[in-house]
């Protein structure tokens, strides 16, 4: 299962509740760059999912295709990944468009024994330009949020080394309980000048409030291998191996390694650069370049698949880089499903990302999994 982080496929019916009317990551991106050339994804049926300039509708695709509708509230990475694994978040996690309240700030500074900087909403790259020098001079960590439920802590690696920053994040995670049960605390190490974030990011999420398909697979003594940041989305729970990665290229190399070593079980991968490097920076050319890089790799990966392998490609939310804002967007996500035993067909609009978990349970013969409906 490969999650293309942020690669949405058109606004959901309730997108207006989030200020996301008209968003369409793939469709709007294609128009912005004059069309997409993605032959491998086109062959699987991507052009059948939604109209995408440059990607033809395929009358004889090699895979099954469809859309997935999110049942959870919100548009966060965590809620998307949890829902795929069988957890519906009926209430959105708290967000702080006007900045963190004074009681949260005071308790955080008491716990870490130093003052912080900012504590309001910010672009993760712009805030480094604005406050990077002051942080280096004072040693005060930069704390900021976004439209999502996140408590992000940025620190220069020479001022607060990553391991020390992770410790600060753990203290923040421990204090963020209801009503301030923020979904994710994120360590954002950076270097410079010029200041730029590194791949030493680490997420400290809430733990899923119930059993996931990953837990069930692990209990059945099947392999559950992580590629990328997925392991952080579940607090490490449910995985038996895999590795963290440094961007999409490293993630695709790790996918090759994990797929080759897999005996029976699941490889669960997140390719993050669409989101981190391009979507949040409204970089349409970079976003398209990352899609082309993935597409070029995909053909070789498919050629190495075994007779009884299944491949699912999807996303966790939208992040339309053509919008004025830089935050996640409330969108359907594309679904491509491939394997020697998969019949090419329209899978329709799936009523919940949790159909992914149900399909995994179906493929790997996990009985009595009660959540979602298998594609099979």
C-alpha positions in Angstrom: 0.0 0.0 0.0 1.5 3.3 -1.2 0.2 6.6 0.2 1.1 9.5 -2.1 0.9 12.1 0.7 -1.4 14.9 -0.3 -2.3 13.8 -3.8 -6.1 14.4 -3.7 -8.6 14.0 -6.4 -11.4 16.5 -6.1 -13.3 18.3 -3.3 -15.6 16.2 -1.1 -19.2 17.3 -0.7 -18.4 18.9 2.7 -15.3 20.7 1.5 -17.1 24.1 2.0 -17.1 23.4 5.7 -13.3 23.6 5.5 -13.0 26.5 3.1 -11.9 24.1 0.4 -14.5 24.5 -2.3 -13.2 23.8 -5.8 -10.0 22.1 -4.6 -8.7 19.3 -6.8 -5.0 18.5 -6.3 -4.5 16.3 -9.5 -7.0 18.2 -11.7 -5.9 21.7 -10.8 -2.2 20.8 -10.9 -2.6 19.4 -14.4 -4.2 22.6 -15.6 -1.5 24.7 -13.9 1.4 22.8 -15.6 -0.3 22.3 -19.0 -1.1 18.6 -18.5 0.5 15.6 -16.8 2.5 12.9 -18.5 2.3 9.8 -16.3 2.2 6.8 -18.5 2.5 4.1 -15.8 -0.3 5.6 -13.7 -2.4 6.1 -16.9 -2.0 2.4 -17.7 -3.3 1.5 -14.3 -6.4 3.7 -14.8 -5.6 7.0 -13.2 -7.3 8.9 -16.1 -10.5 6.9 -15.3 -10.6 8.2 -11.7 -11.3 11.8 -12.6 -10.6 14.0 -15.7 -6.9 15.0 -15.6 -5.5 17.0 -18.5 -2.8 15.0 -20.2 -3.8 11.6 -18.6 -6.1 9.8 -21.0 -9.1 7.7 -19.9 -8.1 4.1 -20.5 -10.5 1.7 -22.1 -8.2 -1.3 -21.3 -6.5 -0.4 -18.0 -4.4 -3.0 -16.2 -5.8 -2.2 -12.8 -9.0 -1.3 -11.0 -9.7 2.3 -10.2 -12.0 4.5 -8.0 -12.2 7.2 -5.4 -12.3 7.0 -1.6 -14.4 9.3 0.5 -13.2 10.2 4.0 -15.7 9.5 6.8 -13.6 11.0 9.5 -13.8 14.7 10.4 -10.8 16.8 9.4 -8.2 16.6 6.8 -5.1 15.6 8.7 -2.5 13.0 7.8 -3.3 11.1 11.0 -7.0 10.8 10.4 -6.4 9.6 6.9 -3.9 6.9 7.9 -6.0 5.8 10.9 -9.1 5.5 8.7 -7.3 3.3 6.2 -6.5 1.0 9.2 -10.0 1.0 10.5 -10.3 3.9 12.9 -13.0 6.6 12.1 -12.4 9.9 13.9 -16.0 11.2 14.5 -14.8 14.5 16.0 -12.1 16.7 14.5 -9.0 17.3 16.6 -8.7 20.8 18.1 -7.1 23.5 15.9 -5.8 26.9 16.8 -6.2 29.5 14.0 -5.7 32.3 16.5 -2.7 30.7 18.2 -2.2 28.5 21.3 -4.0 29.7 24.5 -1.9 31.2 27.3 -2.4 28.1 29.6 -0.8 25.8 26.9 2.1 28.1 26.4 2.8 28.6 30.1 2.7 24.9 30.8 4.9 24.0 27.8 7.6 26.6 28.9 7.4 25.4 32.5 8.1 21.8 31.3 11.0 22.6 29.1 12.5 25.2 31.3 12.9 27.9 28.7 10.8 30.4 26.7 9.6 29.7 23.2 9.0 31.9 20.1 5.8 32.6 18.1 3.0 30.1 19.2 0.8 31.1 16.3 -0.1 29.8 12.9 2.7 30.0 10.3 4.2 28.5 7.1 6.9 26.1 8.2 9.4 27.6 5.7 8.4 31.3 6.2 8.7 31.1 9.9 12.4 30.0 9.6 13.2 33.0 7.5 11.4 35.3 10.0 12.6 33.8 13.3 15.6 31.6 12.5 18.2 34.2 13.5 16.5 35.0 16.7 16.2 31.3 17.6 19.9 30.8 17.0 20.8 33.8 19.1 18.5 33.0 22.0 18.1 29.2 21.9 14.3 29.6 22.2 12.5 26.9 20.2 10.0 28.1 17.5 6.5 26.8 18.2 3.8 27.1 15.6 0.6 25.5 14.2 -1.4 25.4 11.0 -4.9 24.8 9.8 -4.3 21.2 11.0 -4.2 19.9 14.6 -0.5 20.2 15.1 2.0 21.5 17.7 5.2 22.0 15.7 8.5 22.7 17.3 11.4 23.9 15.1 15.0 24.1 16.3 18.4 24.5 14.6 20.3 21.2 14.8 23.4 23.0 16.2 21.3 24.8 18.8 19.0 22.1 20.0 20.2 18.7 18.5 17.5 16.4 17.2 17.5 14.0 20.1 17.1 16.9 22.6 14.3 18.3 20.4 12.6 14.9 20.5 12.7 15.0 24.2 11.0 18.4 24.2 8.4 17.0 21.9 7.7 14.1 24.3 7.1 16.6 27.1 4.6 18.5 24.9 2.9 15.3 23.9 2.5 14.4 27.5 0.8 17.7 28.4 -1.5 17.9 25.4 -4.6 16.2 26.9 -8.3 17.1 26.5 -9.4 19.7 25.7 -6.1 20.4 24.1 -5.6 16.8 22.8 -3.8 18.0 19.6 -3.4 15.3 17.1 0.3 15.5 16.4 3.4 17.1 18.0 6.0 17.4 15.3 9.8 18.0 15.7 11.0 20.2 12.9 14.8 20.3 12.9 16.5 22.7 10.5 20.0 23.8 9.4 21.5 26.8 7.8 21.6 29.7 7.0 20.0 29.7 4.5 17.6 27.9 6.8 16.0 24.7 5.5 14.3 21.8 7.2 16.0 18.4 7.4 14.7 14.8 7.1 15.2 14.5 10.9 11.5 15.4 11.4 9.7 13.1 13.9 6.0 12.9 14.6 4.5 12.2 18.1 0.8 11.5 17.5 -2.0 10.4 19.7 -2.3 6.6 19.8 -5.2 5.1 17.8 -8.2 4.7 20.1 -8.9 1.1 19.2 -7.7 -1.9 17.2 -6.3 -1.4 13.7 -5.8 -3.9 10.9 -2.1 -3.5 11.6 -2.6 -4.8 15.2 -4.6 -7.7 13.8 -1.9 -8.6 11.2 0.8 -8.5 13.8 -1.2 -10.7 16.2 -1.5 -13.2 13.3 2.3 -13.2 13.1 2.3 -11.6 9.6 4.9 -9.1 8.5 3.8 -5.4 8.8 6.6 -3.3 7.3 6.8 0.5 7.5 8.3 2.7 4.8 8.6 6.4 5.7 6.7 8.2 8.4 3.8 5.7 8.7 5.1 4.1 11.9 4.9 7.5 13.6 1.2 7.9 12.6 0.5 4.9 14.8 2.9 5.6 17.6 5.0 2.5 16.5 2.1 0.2 17.2 1.3 -2.7 14.9 4.6 -2.9 12.9 7.2 -5.6 12.8 9.9 -3.9 10.8 10.7 -1.5 7.9 12.5 1.8 8.0 12.2 5.5 8.1 13.2 7.3 4.9 14.6 10.6 3.7 12.2 11.7 1.0 10.6 10.0 -2.0 13.6 8.6 -3.7 14.8 6.9 -0.5 11.2 5.8 0.1 11.0 4.1 -3.3 14.3 2.3 -2.7 12.9 1.1 0.7 9.8 -0.1 -1.0 11.9 -2.2 -3.3 13.8 -3.7 -0.4 10.7 -4.4 1.8 8.7 -5.9 -1.1 11.6 -8.2 -2.0 12.0 -9.4 1.6 8.3 -9.8 2.3 7.1 -13.3 2.9 3.5 -12.7 3.8 2.0 -9.5 5.1 1.8 -5.8 4.4 4.2 -3.1 3.3 2.7 0.2 4.3 4.5 3.2 2.7 4.1 7.0 2.7 5.9 9.1 0.1 6.0 12.5 1.8 7.7 14.9 -0.6 4.4 15.8 -2.5 3.2 17.2 0.8 6.3 18.5 2.6 8.4 19.9 -0.2 5.8 20.9 -2.8 2.2 21.1 -1.7 2.8 23.2 1.4 4.9 25.5 -0.7 2.5 25.9 -3.6 5.3 24.5 -5.9 3.4 23.1 -8.8 6.4 22.3 -10.9 8.1 20.5 -8.0 4.9 18.6 -7.3 4.6 17.4 -10.9 8.3 16.5 -11.0 7.7 14.3 -7.9 4.8 12.6 -9.7 6.9 12.0 -12.8 9.7 10.5 -10.6 7.2 8.1 -8.9 5.7 7.2 -12.3 9.1 6.4 -13.8 9.9 4.1 -10.8 6.5 2.4 -10.8 6.9 0.4 -14.0 9.9 -1.4 -12.7 8.2 -2.1 -9.3 5.2 -3.6 -11.0 7.4 -5.8 -13.2 9.0 -7.2 -10.1 5.7 -8.1 -8.4 4.9 -11.7 -7.8 1.8 -13.7 -8.9 0.1 -13.4 -5.5 1.1 -9.7 -4.8 -1.4 -6.9 -4.6 -0.6 -3.2 -5.0 -2.8 -0.3 -3.8 -2.0 3.3 -4.5 -3.9 6.1 -2.8 -3.5 9.3 -0.7 -4.3 10.4 2.8 -5.8 13.9 2.0 -5.5 16.6 -0.6 -3.0 19.4 -0.7 -3.9 21.5 -3.8 -0.8 23.5 -4.6 -2.7 25.9 -6.9 -4.8 27.4 -4.0 -3.8 30.6 -2.2 -3.3 28.8 1.1 -0.7 26.2 1.9 -2.7 23.8 4.1 -4.2 20.4 3.5 -7.5 20.3 1.5 -10.6 18.3 2.1 -10.7 16.0 -1.0 -11.5 12.5 -2.2 -8.4 10.5 -2.7 -7.6 8.4 -5.8 -7.6 4.6 -5.7 -5.6 2.3 -8.0 -5.6 -1.4 -7.3 -3.4 -3.8 -9.2 -2.3 -7.5 -9.2 -2.4 -10.6 -11.4 -5.6 -11.6 -9.7 -7.3 -8.2 -9.9 -9.9 -7.7 -12.6 -9.8 -4.2 -14.2 -13.0 -2.5 -13.2 -14.5 0.7 -11.7 -14.5 0.4 -7.9 -16.7 3.5 -7.6 -16.6 6.0 -4.7 -15.7 4.0 -1.7 -17.6 5.0 1.4 -14.7 5.4 3.7 -10.9 5.0 3.6 -11.4 2.0 5.8 -12.3 -0.1 2.7 -8.5 -0.3 2.3 -8.1 -2.0 5.7 -11.0 -4.4 4.8 -9.3 -5.3 1.6 -6.0 -6.0 3.4 -7.9 -8.2 5.8 -9.5 -10.0 2.8 -6.2 -10.6 1.0 -4.4 -11.8 4.1 -7.2 -14.0 5.3 -8.0 -12.1 8.5 -11.4 -13.3 9.5 -14.2 -11.3 11.1 -12.7 -7.9 10.4 -15.8 -5.7 10.9 -14.7 -2.4 9.4 -15.3 -1.3 5.8 -15.9 -3.3 2.6 -13.2 -5.1 0.7 -12.6 -4.1 -3.0 -12.4 -7.8 -3.8 
